[in-house]
């Protein structure tokens, strides 16, 4: 991928701090493992983290002679660490947090292009076609995490009510608008209830059927042979979805206070919810969580683009010595190839935090939920971890990830922008202005509270005054330049 035509610039002061900190690696004994500092993302630190890290380090020290001091940090702290130039060996990076393309272009990450092939060929082979998401000017600065690489959006429905009581069929796949008969059926039976879960954040993954350039404002439609960036009002399908939300709001399918609701999770009676996951995902299906059996129906996806494939990545600090960089890659390779090691970091200690079922899926224990409940994706390859079952009765498919990736090869809709990423610094002032304008209307718009045919023309007028046409011209000019050079 070519990051515009910008020249890579490494801030001298930042580099100096990084290099000086990188030199503070100390002298280790001949038999001591290489110790890494790994900063990754998590919203909360589990109680048994130190215990689990100790178990993981004992395993990795024996296998590859490398251990890691793992820090689970919130988004704000990761941003602070990166901004201050604080030393680390491995860091979580992505399209949505600690932006990979921006930091790689600045020279903050180690160029692993040759090293990963020479020192960890197994890792290189496993990542395969997804290395393209890590290319910046033809070089590699990060390792994509093998997880759900494409966006799939779905409805989550109360199967006991719709299929049991009403005799309705919940298909594996439906169109976005096909949920309406389910909403009507419930509303007819429960006039005082609101069947579609909605809070102020709107519908998860609502615009994922478009390749996002500027969040919620500028998109590139998937599948177009001649990709072109368009504003929100030029996507007929997106406009129609906004109209549907408003229609459902007026029909009483959405709570009239939705734009002020922080979360609907506590209300277990709501029969229809949204979700973003992948085929076979069971996290939404535990009847103990909801009080009823849940079935999912996919209405969008999978869509694959540079942004979706950068959903979670790991990068090595550019100030690392070669020894540390090699150790980091070997550690990441172990996460991608050794399932037992991956399960320790993902689920904790066997017998305490989880157990293996007969079909080789895992089941978390009560202690596991209470003392080591972490997300899988910030801690390395999800596809290499054992699949989690909801219960002994509701077991998952241990081959789930094989099927997910087969599905990507068979029917995924892929962006034809060839890894294009817009250099936002070129029109940063306009971007700030148009995104601020969108946010003025966003909450009411995405909850169905406002009429898009009234609101969006006002938004358009303000965005045009703020220079969105200039922004679109610049994006499309850079896009065409990128496609021609590719």
N, C-alpha and C positions, 0 to 999 in steps of 0.2 A: 504494500500500500504506500502511496505517496502522500505525505502529510502536507498538502498544498505544494508550494514551492518554497516553503519556509526553510531557513537554514537552522540547523540545530544549534541552540545556544545554551551553554552551561554557565549559569551565574557563577562568577569567580568566587564571590564570598561564600555561597552555598557549597560549592565544590570544596573549598578549603576546609570548611567545617566538617563536611562528610569525610574527607580524606584524613583529617587529623583524628576524628573519632574512630575511623576504620583502623587506624594504626594501634589503637588501644586494645589489641587482641590478646596481649599477654603471651607468655611462653608456657606451653603445656608439656607435660611429661610424655615420654615416648609411647606409653600405653594408654594415655588419656584420649577420649574421643574428642573430635572437633565439636565445639559448642556453638550453636547458632542462636541468634535472637530472631524469633518469628513473631511479627505483629500482624494479627488478623482481626477480622470483624466479628463482633457478637454484641447483642444488646444488654446481656447480663452475664456475670461471671458465676458459673455453677459452683456449689459448695465443695465438690470433690475434685476440682480441677487439678490441684497440686498432686493428689494421689494418682490421678489418671496420667498426668504428664510423667510422673516417676515411672509408671508401668510402661508407658510408650518409650521413654528414654532407655530403660533397661533393654527393651526389645531392639531398638534401632542401634544402640551401641554395640550389641552383639552381632547384629546383621551387617552393618556398614561402618561402624566406628564414628557415628555422628549422633549428637543429641540436640534437642532444641528447648530453649526457654520460650514457651508459648505464651503470648500476651493476647487476651481477648479484649478488644477495645471497641468502644462505640465510634460512630462515624466522626464525631467532632474531635476525638482524641487522635484518630488516624490522620485527620487533616492537619492537626497541630504538629504532630511528629514530622510529617512531610514538609510542612511550611518552615519549621525551625531547623531543618537539616540534621535532625537527630539520627544517629547511626542505628541501622538495623541490618539484618542479613537477608531476611525474606519478609515481604509485605503483601498483604491482600490488596489487589487492585482490580478494577473493573470499568465498565462503561458508566455505571451509575454511582460509584463511590471510589474516591481516589483515582480519578480518570486515567486510564491506562495510556491512551493515545497522547494526551497532553504531557504526561510525565515522561513517557518514552521519548517524545520529541525534544524534551528539555534536557535529555541526557541523564536523568535520575536513575535509570535502570541499567543493569549490566547487559552488555551485548553478548548473548548466549548462542548466537547463530552457529558458530563453529564448535564451541565447547559442548553443547548438548549432543551433537552428533558424535564427537570424539569420546566423551566420557560417559554418557548415558544413552547409548543407542537404543536401548529398549524403551526408554521414555520417549525418544524422538519417534519411534515407530508407533507407539500407542496413541499419541496425540494425532498423528496422521494428517488428514485433510484440514483439521481445525487449527493447524499452525498458521493458516492464512489470516486468522483473526488477530494474530500477534505480530504480523509484519508491519513495520514502519520503515518506509524507504528501503524495502527489501531486506531488512535485518530483523532479528528476533530479540525482543527484550522481556518477554514474559511467557508464562506457560498457561494455556487455557485449562481450566478445570473441567473435566469431563462430567457433565451433569445433564440437565435438560437444556440442550443447546438451542432449542427453538421454543417459541411462545405458543402455548395451547391454552385457550380460554374455555371455561366450561360453566354450566349451570350445575348446582348441587340441589337435588330435590328430595323431599320427604317421600320415600318410596312406599312407606306404609300407608300414607294417605292417598297419594295419586294412583299408585298401582293396586294397592290393597282395597281401600275404601271406594275409590272412584272408578277403578277398572281401566284407567288410562295407561297407555304404554309409554315408557320413558326410553327413547331411542339412544343409542350410543353417540349419535351425532345429530344436531339440529341446526337450523339457522338462528341467528340472533332473535328474530321476531317470532320464531316458533314457540317461544315460551308463553305467549299471550293466552292461549287456551287454558294452560295450567293456572295462570294467575286469575283468570276469570272464574274458573271452577272453584277455587278456594274462596275468592271474594264473594261469590254467590252463597256459599255455605257459611261464611263468617263475615258479614257486612261490616262489623266493627274492627276487623283486623286488616293489616297491610301485608300481603303475601310476599312482596319482594324486598329483601333486606337491602337497606340503603343508608349509608351515613355520609357525612360531609365530604369524605374523600372520593365518593362516586364509585364507579364500577372498576374493579381491578382489571388491568390490561385492556381497558376500553378502546384504546387507539393502536393496540399492538398489531392489528391487521394492516397497518401502514408502517413503513420504515421511517422512523422519526429522525428528523434533522435538528429542529429546534422544538423542545418539549411542548406538546399540545398546540403548536402554532404552525409549524412547517413540516411537511411530510413528503416522502417519495413512495408512490404506490408500488406494491410488490408486483412482479410479473411483467411490467411494461418493458417491451423490447427497447424502447428509447426512454430511459428513466428521466424524470423531470420533477423538480421540487415544486410543490404546490402549497398554498395556504389552506388553513382549516376549512374555509367556505367553498373551496373548489373540489373537495371530496364529497361526491354525492352520497356515498354510503355512510360516511361519518355524519353528514347532515341528517340523513334519514334516521340514524340511530339516536341522535339528539331529539329528533321529533318523536320517536317512539317513547323515549324516557318521559318526555313531557306529556304525551298521551296517557301513559300508564300512571303518571302522577295525578292527572285530572280524573282518571277513573278510580282513584283510591287504592291503587295497587302499591303505591309508595307512601310512606308516612309523610304527612304534610310538613312535619318538622325536620325532615331528613337533612336539610342544609345546616342544621345546628346540632345534629347527633354526632357524638364522638365515635361511638361504636355500637353495633347491634349484637355483638357476640353473646352478651348475657341473656338475650331473649331467645330461648330455645324453641319457641313456638313458631318462628318464621319458617315457612315451608320451602322457600326458594332463595338460594344464595348464589353468589358468583365465586369463581375460583380460578387460579392460574396454576397449572401443574403440568402433568404429562399423563399419557395413557397408562393405566394400571396403578396410578397413585392411589394409596389407600388412606392417606392422612385425613381426608374429609369424610371417611366412611364408618368411623367407629360409632356404633349406636350408643355406647356409653357416654359419648361426648354430647350427643344431641337429644337422646331420648327416643330416637326412631332410626330406622334403617335409611341410609342415604344412597342414592344412585346419582352418578354424574353423567352429563351429556355435553360433549364438546361442541361449541358453536364457532370457534375460530382456530385455525392453525393445523399443523405446526408451521410457523413462519421462521425462516432462518435468515439472519443478516449478521453483519459485523457486530452490531450492538447486542443482539441476543447471544451470540457466541462469546462475547466478552462479559457475560453475566457474572462470572467469577474467574479470577486469574491469580497467579502468584508471580511475583517478580523479585529479582535479586538486586540488592543495592549496588549502584555503579562504583561505590567506594570500596567494595569488597576486594580482598586479595584473591588471586586465582585459587588458592587453597580453599578459601571460604566459598567461593562461587561453585567450585567442584563439589564440595560437601553439600551445599544447598541443593544442587541438581540431583545428587545421589539420594538425598532425603526425599525430595519430591518424586523421584523415580520410585522409591519404596512405597510411597503413598499410592502410586498408580499401579503397582504390581503385586504387592503383598497384602492380601485381604485381611489377614489376622492383624497386621499392624494398623491398617486403615480402620478396622472395627474398634480397636482400642480407643483411638482418638474420636471416632464417631459415636460410639455407644458406651465407652467406659470399660470397666473391668468385668470380665465374664464371671458369672456367679454372684456378682454384687449388683451391677447396674443392668445387666442383660443376660439372656441365655440363648443358645442356639436351639431352634426347633428341628424336628426330624427332616424337614425339607431344606434345611440350611438357611432359612431366614432367621432373623433375630426378633426377640420379644423383650422389650424393656421391662424391668422390674419396677415395683413401686419406688424403691430407692433410686433407681435410674431416673425416673421421672422427677423425683424430688431433688436429687443431688447432682445429677449430670445429664441435664436435658439441653443439648446444644443443636444448632443447625449443622447439617452435614457440609454444605457447600463452602463455608469459610475455611474448612480444615482439609481441603484437598479433594481428590477425585471422588465424586459421589457414585459414579458407575462402578468403581472398584469395591465399594462398601457392600456388605451384605444387605439385602433388602429387608426392611422392617415390616413385620406383620402386626396387624391391629390387635389380634388376640389368638388364642390357641384354636379357636373355631374359625375365625376369619383370617386365614393365612394368605400371605402375598405370594406372587409368582417369583421364585428365585431367579428366573431368567428375564425379569422385567426389563432390564436395561438393554439386553440384546434385542428385544422386541421394539423398544423405543427407538434405538438407532437404526434398526431395519426400516421402521416407519419413516424416519428422516430420509433414508435413501429412496424409498418408494414414492412417497406422496408429499414431502415437504415442499412448501412454496418458498423459493429462495430469492433474495434480493439480487437484482441484476446490476447493482451499482459497483460491483467488483471491489468491495471493501472501501468505498469512498467514505471519508469523514471530513466534514466541513471545518475549516480553520476559523473558529468563532472569534478569534482575536481581530479579524479583518473588519468586522462590523459589530463590535461588542456593544457600542452605545445603542445601536438600533435594536439589537437582540434584547438588551435590558429593557428598552422601552416597550417593545411589543409583548414580551412575556409579562411585564407589569400590567399592561392593558388586559391581557387574557385573565390574569389572576383577579382583576376587579370583577369579572363576571363568572369566574370558574365554578365556584361552589354551587350557585343556583343552576348553572348550566348543566353540570355533570350529575346533579341529583334529580334532574327533570323538573325542578321548581320553576324555571323560567322558560319562556317560549323562544326557541332558537331562531325562529323566523323574525322575531322582534329584536332579540339581543345581538345576534351575530352581525346584522347589517350595521349596528352601532359600533360594534367591535371593529368591523372592517374599516369603517370611516376613520376611526381613531388610529388604527394601525397604519393605514395608508398615509395619514398625516405624519406618522412617526417614521416613515421611510421603509415600510415593508417591501415595496416594489424594488427599491434599491438592494435590499437584502436578498430578495429572490433572484434578482439578476446576478448578484455576486455568487450566490450558491450554485446556480445553474451554469454560470461561466466556469467556475472551478470544477463542477461535476463533469462537464463536457471535456475540459482539459484533462481531467483524470482518466476518463473513459478512452480518450484518444491515445494517451500515453501508455495505458495498459495494453 
